[in-house]
Amino acid sequence: MTKNTIFIFVTILLSLATFFWPVWLCLVLVNAITFTLFALDKGLAIKGGRRIPERWLLIYSLFFGWLGGLIAQQLFRHKTHKQPFKSLFYLTILLDCIAVILYLSRGALLH
């Protein structure tokens, strides 16, 4: 994902935020926390300190924090090649997209 793609995606999200600001505020907070966790984990990896468990990175990513995690991965070059983390991380993105599609369809896709 290029920086331009991320910029366009974030711009679209922020423009939609004016309509649903309480939801977007929660999304911004969870993405900021996820970004911070990835950044802290990278710093701990460099220093050789006790690391943040991968399950916590994945849990925060699953709760719609994956954009913050994705930006942190690219910015800090952290956990971009490690398997199975990479596959599980992309699975959180897929599951969140499915959840949003089901929510927006109001269950019509399930009938």
Salt bridges, closest charged atoms under 4 A:
ASP41 OD1 - ARG51 NE 2.88
ASP41 OD2 - HIS78 NE2 2.69
GLU54 OE2 - LYS79 NZ 2.90
GLU54 OE2 - LYS82 NZ 2.44
